[in-house]
Amino acid sequence: MTLRILGVYRETEFSPGKVEADAAILDAVLDNLREGEAEIVALDPAHFVEAAPDRFDIVLAMCQSESALGRLVALQDAGALVINSPLAIRACYRDRLGGALEGAGVPTPTGLLVATTASVEPQSIAPFDFAAGVFVKRGDLHALTAEDVVKVERPDRIRSELARFAARGIALAYLQQAVEGAVVKFYGVSGGGYFDAESNGDTPLTAALKDALADAANAAAAALGLEVWGGRYSERKWIHDR
């Protein structure tokens, strides 16, 4: 029986400035799979949600919307292997991500999930260092526009920024400590099959630091249920926490 594989592209709104690059990643994977005996189908998220796809053995999903996740659940329940699973994709929404990483002991900047219409008590933001800056981010999805993340340096700015999110219909915001340092981009596959990291700083990553980052990244992926993943980390934050 021929193996049937479905690839689902990421929604354009979730790829600001990276639409072509994100699509190219999935295209490259599907092109490699086409060299075998598998039957390959690729769909954009809109057609994936609207259509009633046939049975598939494997689904490679870059989509993130709630409607697309619902469709992935249906395929998974029908017996398809979905990578990443809809539950893992949903775990990467900001309202779940911070708590999951903290619970797994992954070193991350201090964070706090708040309702945009609620009062923020002084004691709840006491752990933040406002002199270094605190990011106020939309608390559901990751940033879709420049307005979705703003850096504040005074506690009294938080209320106005939360009100701005509330006026846009965004119910939750995530406060996160700003950290200065070289940004490290990393990519991996759970189970130790692949990991790579690259710093945008002037100094290359040491082998020890790369190994430590791999351990933390794999712990984060396990906590979220991810099988194929990537992310960014501040080198200075990593050194401090390790």
C-alpha angles and dihedrals in degrees: 000000000000115000111239117211127187124197120197119196124222118262112260092235089060093052105058106184091351105075096118094040093051092047090049091058093057092041091054092051093047091047090056091049091050089067088072131059096274124121108234128205124178123193135180113234095255093056090041092056096041098043127070101232119211122241115303130188096206131021120195104200129195093158120111111178121116091242092052091047089055090055090048090053090054092051091046091050088051090059105269121140103235118200112222098018117233090244091055092047090050090049088063093063107110095245089066104025101074096049093046093052093046091049090052091052094244110157107247134151116275111278140182130191112216138174111249092224096048130091115255110226117222093235092056093060096038093102091061123096103219092182087068091043134254124229120224107203134177104267103220114046128017119265113304096171137015089262092064095075126041130171119223129187100190128060091225090064093065096075094054093047092050089051089052090055091045091053088056091054095255108141100191136044131189120218113206133178113248115235125194121215145089113315115237118202116202138182133188153156118232117248096047096279096125140002132161135167135185131189124215089209128100093253119069118234114267118236091246093052092047091051091049091049091049090054092050094044092051090049089051092048091050091051091051096041094240123155100181117030151148139189149154131260136184110242092210092052091049094051091047094051097043 
